[in-house]
Amino acid sequence: MVVPPGPLLAGKVAVVTGGGGGIGRGISLTFAAHGASVVVAEQDAARANETVAEIEAAGGTGSAVVVDVTDPAQVGELADAAGAVDVLVNNVGHYLFKPTDFWETIKDEWDALYRVNLEHVFLVSRAIVPGMVERARGGSIVNVSTVEAFRAKPQSAVYAAFKGGVTQFTKSLAMELGSHGIRVNAVAPDLTETLQVPYDRWVTEQQQPLIPQWVPVGRFGTPDDIAGVVLFLASDLSAFVTGTTVHADGGSYAAGGWFRTRRGGWTNRPLDP
Ligand SMILES: NC(=O)c1ccc[n+]([C@@H]2O[C@H](COP(=O)([O-])OP(=O)(O)OC[C@H]3O[C@@H](n4cnc5c(N)ncnc54)[C@H](O)[C@@H]3O)[C@@H](O)[C@H]2O)c1
């Protein structure tokens, strides 16, 4: 069937966790612009309300649910408040700690990383999927992973391991839900300017000219760059896509260790020879 023109999520209810800031906000605004009624599930009330106000100012529909998605009781309340959900985006995630060699990290840190990167994906999916199955009108789940689920993240090994878990969970859940018309996919961002990853503060003026050598597409990403991919995965444009991950990283995963040199060639050496 040819995809019909017009808004891609008209009449759909979409829950976006962490939907008030960074990539989550970009997804919330994009979904609303495509006709979804968006439930902005966010722990920061001000960010949640600002996002809903922005959705409404643009003529869309949204509601704020202030929730910590790592808390099982609050997740239950989120599922009740959201009602009949068609699209779920499990977007919350964070590296939490400064870079530290694994053998110097402690269990309390691993537990915190588990809660904010993997356990809430289980909690929110477990709370919302039964209703999706019961209503039998299909749906889409999109999990936000990272490039570091696919390549190493030295000194953030536990974060990378749990994000790898998101990738693997995405595949298995996709198998279980395929016959119910519910697709499950992931997006793996990198290099995207957000609250958590403020490249505008991290990259000095001196380093700015190096960006085209650093990122294959020549610039950092924006939340809208990721939101476009999530919209694709949430909508019928991707009706035959499930159990997979789309890399939305300006090419960094494909590049591996390769960088453009100042003379326009390529190097995989730590120093530009
Ligand atoms: N920005 C990047 O370059 C990048 C790269 C790889 C992966 N990611 C992934 O993208 C996702 C979003 O990252 P971001 O950079 O937009 O982050 P961000 O910190 O800028 O935004 C996250 C939002 O989630 C909210 N949030 C955090 N914990 C929450 C909780 N327990 N319950 C409810 N809301 C909560 C925050 O208040 C914030 O509004 C994460 O899963 C992250 O791992 C981002």
The ligand as an ORCA input file, in Angstrom:
! r2SCAN-3c Opt
* xyz 0 1
  N      22.597     13.298     23.050
  C      23.337     12.345     22.497
  O      24.292     12.592     21.713
  C      23.014     10.907     22.788
  C      23.923      9.942     22.313
  C      23.642      8.609     22.536
  C      22.486      8.237     23.207
  N      21.623      9.194     23.672
  C      20.424      8.724     24.368
  O      19.314      9.527     24.022
  C      18.397      9.557     25.128
  C      18.059     11.004     25.422
  O      19.284     11.676     25.704
  P      19.410     13.256     25.742
  O      20.801     13.560     25.368
  O      18.267     13.881     25.033
  O      19.241     13.480     27.320
  P      18.832     14.809     28.152
  O      19.438     14.603     29.490
  O      19.197     16.016     27.372
  O      17.248     14.705     28.264
  C      16.676     13.638     28.997
  C      15.310     14.056     29.513
  O      14.816     12.944     30.293
  C      14.388     13.407     31.574
  N      14.591     12.311     32.531
  C      15.784     11.867     33.019
  N      15.581     10.860     33.892
  C      14.242     10.664     33.961
  C      13.420      9.771     34.690
  N      13.946      8.882     35.553
  N      12.076      9.822     34.526
  C      11.536     10.731     33.654
  N      12.255     11.613     32.945
  C      13.606     11.586     33.093
  C      15.267     14.617     31.851
  O      14.656     15.466     32.811
  C      15.383     15.262     30.468
  O      14.319     16.138     30.203
  C      19.087      8.821     26.272
  O      18.622      7.500     26.333
  C      20.558      8.838     25.878
  O      21.288      7.757     26.413
  C      21.888     10.515     23.472
*
